[in-house]
Amino acid sequence: MQEISWESAPAYREGGRGRENVLSAEVLMALDYLPRTAFLGQIFRTARGADKSRNAFIDHIESAVMDFLPGDLPLVPESGPLKQLYVQPDAVLTTENSFVLIEAKRIRRSAFQPQQLAREYVAALAHSQGRSPLILLLGAEPPLQVKGRGRLSLEEAIRVELRNVLYQSGGDDDDYELLINAIPDVFCWITWDEVAAVVSEQAAAFASLESSVNATVQRLAGSITKALTWHS
């Protein structure tokens, strides 16, 4: 509700069809309650990019804590509010070994803001605090549509704004080249079609001795596939 309060209420008169936050809520909150290894874990296995960081997260996915729409996340946690930059990820997943940001894009045409990926990258590194940083682009794959710049590779979308973001957030420009080289180790992505396929396949293969558990899994998985179809 806090997130929606910043938006126009009439946009939700049809149930928020096509709205990014509605889609994110319907998919991510169901994934939070489905068996982790079979569903969310398989989504991360199917994603591409950042193999080492993805595998480190998957190994501990059962203990992951999801914070959906966590609000403003400062790029530099230890700094004060002056000249502070923020990101607003769709979800944050944390384990003892991993810090994961999820950025979900709507199924219909959408674009990243010019500084969005660079800011999320810097924020993920700052908040990882010794853990393995990872950013999942949910529903987007390179080349990425960036507002006012057309389609760019992941590296270029970050590169063109990274110096500005480091300067604005008080970061060390000496780390620029190191950060550029580390992009492939942090970012991964998966399309909505792939998410739908994973959920459908895992639901069809899931089996439990408890009929109630089976029915619960099918309801939750069905709610995801229904939401993806409805928002398309």
C-alpha positions as CSV (number, residue, x, y, z in Angstrom):
1,M,0.0,0.0,0.0
2,Q,2.9,2.4,0.7
3,E,4.2,1.8,-2.8
4,I,0.8,2.1,-4.4
5,S,0.1,5.4,-2.5
6,W,2.5,7.1,-4.8
7,E,0.6,6.1,-7.9
8,S,-2.6,7.1,-9.5
9,A,-5.6,5.2,-8.0
10,P,-7.6,5.1,-11.3
11,A,-4.8,2.9,-12.8
12,Y,-6.0,0.1,-10.6
13,R,-9.6,0.2,-11.5
14,E,-9.2,-3.0,-13.7
15,G,-7.3,-4.8,-10.9
16,G,-4.0,-3.2,-11.9
17,R,-3.7,-5.2,-15.1
18,G,-0.3,-4.6,-16.7
19,R,1.0,-2.8,-13.7
20,E,4.5,-3.8,-12.7
21,N,3.9,-3.7,-8.9
22,V,0.7,-5.9,-9.2
23,L,2.5,-8.5,-11.4
24,S,5.5,-8.5,-9.0
25,A,3.2,-9.0,-6.0
26,E,1.2,-11.8,-7.6
27,V,4.3,-13.7,-8.7
28,L,6.9,-13.1,-6.0
29,M,4.7,-13.5,-3.0
30,A,3.4,-16.9,-4.4
31,L,7.1,-17.9,-5.0
32,D,7.9,-17.0,-1.5
33,Y,5.4,-19.7,-0.2
34,L,6.0,-22.4,-2.8
35,P,8.6,-25.1,-2.0
36,R,11.8,-23.1,-2.5
37,T,14.1,-25.6,-4.1
38,A,11.6,-26.8,-6.7
39,F,10.2,-23.4,-7.7
40,L,12.3,-20.3,-6.9
41,G,15.4,-22.4,-6.9
42,Q,14.6,-23.7,-10.4
43,I,14.0,-20.1,-11.6
44,F,17.5,-19.1,-10.5
45,R,18.9,-22.3,-12.1
46,T,17.2,-21.4,-15.4
47,A,18.4,-17.7,-15.3
48,R,21.5,-16.8,-17.2
49,G,24.5,-14.9,-16.0
50,A,26.5,-14.7,-12.7
51,D,26.8,-18.5,-12.5
52,K,29.0,-18.5,-9.3
53,S,26.7,-16.0,-7.4
54,R,23.5,-17.8,-8.5
55,N,24.8,-21.2,-7.4
56,A,25.9,-19.7,-4.0
57,F,22.4,-18.4,-3.5
58,I,20.7,-21.6,-4.7
59,D,22.7,-23.6,-2.2
60,H,21.0,-21.7,0.7
61,I,17.7,-20.8,-0.9
62,E,15.6,-22.6,1.7
63,S,16.8,-20.2,4.4
64,A,16.4,-17.0,2.2
65,V,14.3,-14.2,3.7
66,M,12.3,-12.2,1.2
67,D,11.5,-8.6,1.7
68,F,8.9,-7.6,-0.9
69,L,8.9,-3.9,-2.0
70,P,11.3,-2.9,0.7
71,G,11.1,0.8,-0.1
72,D,14.0,3.2,-0.4
73,L,17.3,1.4,-0.2
74,P,20.3,3.8,0.1
75,L,23.2,3.3,-2.2
76,V,25.6,4.0,0.7
77,P,24.1,2.5,3.9
78,E,26.5,4.2,6.3
79,S,26.1,7.8,5.0
80,G,23.7,10.4,6.2
81,P,20.6,11.6,4.3
82,L,22.4,14.5,2.5
83,K,23.1,13.9,-1.2
84,Q,21.9,10.3,-0.7
85,L,20.7,8.3,-3.7
86,Y,18.2,5.5,-3.4
87,V,16.9,2.5,-5.3
88,Q,13.5,0.8,-5.0
89,P,14.0,-2.9,-5.8
90,D,10.9,-5.1,-6.2
91,A,12.3,-7.5,-3.6
92,V,15.4,-8.2,-1.6
93,L,16.4,-11.8,-0.7
94,T,19.0,-12.4,1.9
95,T,20.8,-15.5,3.2
96,E,23.9,-15.8,5.3
97,N,26.0,-15.9,2.1
98,S,24.0,-13.9,-0.4
99,F,22.4,-10.5,-0.9
100,V,20.0,-10.5,-3.9
101,L,18.1,-7.7,-5.5
102,I,15.2,-8.5,-7.8
103,E,14.2,-6.0,-10.4
104,A,10.9,-7.1,-12.1
105,K,9.7,-5.5,-15.4
106,R,6.2,-5.6,-16.6
107,I,5.3,-7.9,-19.4
108,R,4.1,-5.1,-21.7
109,R,6.6,-2.7,-23.1
110,S,8.8,-1.0,-20.5
111,A,12.2,0.5,-20.1
112,F,14.8,1.0,-17.4
113,Q,15.5,4.6,-16.2
114,P,18.9,5.9,-17.3
115,Q,20.6,5.5,-13.9
116,Q,18.5,2.6,-12.6
117,L,20.9,-0.3,-13.3
118,A,24.0,1.5,-12.2
119,R,22.3,2.6,-9.0
120,E,21.1,-0.9,-8.3
121,Y,24.5,-2.3,-9.0
122,V,26.3,0.1,-6.6
123,A,23.5,-0.5,-3.9
124,A,23.9,-4.3,-4.2
125,L,27.6,-4.2,-3.7
126,A,27.3,-1.7,-0.8
127,H,24.7,-3.8,1.0
128,S,26.2,-7.2,0.4
129,Q,28.7,-6.6,3.3
130,G,30.9,-9.7,2.7
131,R,28.1,-11.7,1.1
132,S,27.8,-12.6,-2.5
133,P,25.9,-9.8,-4.4
134,L,23.4,-10.8,-7.1
135,I,20.8,-8.9,-9.1
136,L,18.0,-10.8,-10.9
137,L,16.4,-9.0,-13.8
138,L,12.9,-10.6,-13.9
139,G,11.2,-10.3,-17.2
140,A,14.0,-8.6,-19.0
141,E,17.0,-9.9,-21.0
142,P,19.9,-8.1,-22.8
143,P,19.9,-6.0,-24.9
144,L,17.9,-3.9,-22.4
145,Q,15.6,-1.0,-23.3
146,V,16.9,2.1,-21.6
147,K,14.7,5.3,-21.6
148,G,16.0,7.8,-24.1
149,R,18.9,5.5,-25.3
150,G,17.3,2.6,-27.0
151,R,18.5,-1.0,-26.5
152,L,21.9,-1.4,-24.9
153,S,24.0,-4.3,-23.7
154,L,23.9,-4.8,-19.9
155,E,27.5,-3.6,-19.6
156,E,26.9,-0.5,-21.7
157,A,23.6,0.4,-19.8
158,I,25.6,0.5,-16.6
159,R,28.8,1.9,-18.0
160,V,27.3,5.2,-19.3
161,E,26.0,6.2,-15.9
162,L,28.3,4.5,-13.4
163,R,30.8,7.4,-13.0
164,N,27.9,9.8,-12.4
165,V,26.4,7.4,-9.8
166,L,29.7,7.0,-8.0
167,Y,30.2,10.7,-7.9
168,Q,26.7,11.5,-6.8
169,S,26.8,8.9,-4.0
170,G,30.3,9.8,-2.8
171,G,31.8,6.6,-4.2
172,D,35.5,6.1,-5.1
173,D,36.0,6.6,-8.9
174,D,39.2,4.6,-8.6
175,D,37.0,1.5,-8.4
176,Y,35.4,2.2,-11.7
177,E,37.2,-0.3,-13.9
178,L,37.0,-2.9,-11.2
179,L,33.2,-2.5,-11.0
180,I,32.9,-2.6,-14.8
181,N,34.8,-5.9,-14.9
182,A,32.6,-7.4,-12.2
183,I,29.2,-6.7,-13.9
184,P,29.0,-10.3,-15.3
185,D,29.5,-11.7,-11.9
186,V,26.5,-9.9,-10.4
187,F,23.7,-9.7,-12.9
188,C,21.5,-12.5,-14.1
189,W,18.2,-12.5,-16.0
190,I,15.2,-14.6,-17.0
191,T,12.2,-13.9,-19.2
192,W,8.6,-14.1,-18.1
193,D,8.0,-16.9,-20.6
194,E,10.8,-18.9,-19.0
195,V,9.3,-18.2,-15.6
196,A,5.9,-19.5,-16.8
197,A,7.5,-22.6,-18.2
198,V,9.5,-23.3,-15.0
199,V,6.4,-22.9,-12.8
200,S,4.2,-25.1,-15.0
201,E,6.9,-27.9,-15.3
202,Q,7.7,-27.9,-11.6
203,A,4.0,-28.0,-10.6
204,A,3.4,-30.9,-13.0
205,A,6.3,-32.8,-11.5
206,F,5.6,-32.0,-7.8
207,A,4.4,-34.8,-5.6
208,S,3.8,-35.2,-1.9
209,L,2.3,-37.9,0.2
210,E,0.0,-35.2,1.7
211,S,-2.9,-34.4,-0.7
212,S,-3.4,-31.1,1.0
213,V,0.2,-30.1,0.3
214,N,-0.2,-31.1,-3.4
215,A,-3.4,-29.0,-3.6
216,T,-1.7,-26.0,-2.0
217,V,1.2,-26.2,-4.4
218,Q,-1.1,-26.5,-7.4
219,R,-3.2,-23.5,-6.3
220,L,-0.1,-21.3,-5.8
221,A,1.5,-22.3,-9.0
222,G,-1.7,-21.8,-10.8
223,S,-2.0,-18.3,-9.5
224,I,1.4,-17.5,-11.0
225,T,0.6,-18.8,-14.5
226,K,-2.8,-17.1,-14.3
227,A,-1.2,-13.8,-13.4
228,L,1.3,-14.0,-16.2
229,T,-1.4,-14.7,-18.7
230,W,-3.6,-11.9,-17.4
231,H,-0.9,-9.3,-17.4
232,S,0.3,-10.2,-20.9
